[in-house]
């Protein structure tokens, strides 16, 4: 049940249908006096919904037409067509560069395929692309072509729906990949793999698109003018999985096995986000993996945590202030009920139009305890290392001889003897 309620359906937006005006260089569907050109070297699958009369048509060397009931192509007989006074050449658009990891080409939908209503919940950029436990929908009665180039060899998904058929087992997906249509619809070095399983952890599952983060950001920035919008705050926050800095607040939560991500999200929406004063605030909440560092050195392991990102619709010096207030309310709620919710600690950072970003709050007990323990452990390791080297004869400690120092200080003109270490400092004898 938790996996079912948290299921996310993402639908591919573009298509290669014959009747889609944007698929043609003239911005309209070809009419009877037109000559239709498909590039001979471009692989394409084209769905045709209705009958069309054309003057001529040049076909690709490798492609397919998928005809709906009643769809057909006929030669123009020269009769008058009121919508096609002057003919010309209509060229089919290039669909090769429509990439799987382009967030602008996906939309969140309901299981029925209807667009999910807008609300206070949004996704960071990496999670706008299908994650490993998501369901992918290609709209029924549409053709498409998608480039699956990826930095990961296998792209895992829970299910894929094509032409109204849901493929939710490895065997059913393998069977579809063996059909003639699959290589015309999917191309690139990334291999799609259907698992049929949802997220097994009630605390949530990481999206799994981190390796393709640069690819996602490149596609997003290419669509928006190749640069991030200028934020209103001086030092914007950089949430994990998001391409551009934001004004507002982030909260990182450490959790216990009792934590339930879906229930906690519902609690925040019902008790806090639904309040009128937070009408313009949006929240993204998900499990992420943050790289660990020790003494400035990046560790290979990554710690799982729950990331909450809060942004608002305010501008200027007020940008992020509503999100900051909501974050403070969330932290107060954690201080009161965190243990019962399965939250062991939390850290908040804010950046608004009137302040620079910085840590402004944390769940105190566990943070202080952890810092104290780490400090003691480091001190013991340091002292233990010195003692070990001393006993092995690898380290000699300096010794000060007061009577020798006093005699040397009274005879400044005498040349100082060289020490065993080769240093010229007469104050120490090693």
Buried (B, 14 or more C-beta within 10 A) or exposed (E): EBBEEBBBBBBBEBBBBBBBEEBBBEEEBBBBBBBBBBBEEBBBBBBBBEEBBBBEBEEBEEBBBBBEEEBEBEEBEEEEEEEBEEBBBBBBBEBBEBBBBBBBBBBBBEEEBEEBEEEBBBBBBBBBBBBBBBBBBBBEEBBBBBBBEBBBEEBBBBBBBBBEEBBBEEEBBEEBBEEEBBEBBBBBEBBBBBBBEBBEBBBBBBBBBBEBBEBBBBBBBEEEEEEBEEBBBEEBBBBBBBBBBBBBBBBBBBBEEEBBBBBBBEBBBEEBBEEEEBEEBBBBBBBBBEEEEEEEEEEEEBEBBBBBBBBBEBEEEBBBBBBBBBBBBBBEBBBEEBEEBBBBBBBBBBBBBBBEBEEBBBBEEBBEEEEEEEEEEEEEEEEEEEEEEEEEEEEEEEEEEEEEBEEBEEEEEEEEEEBEEEEEEBEEBE
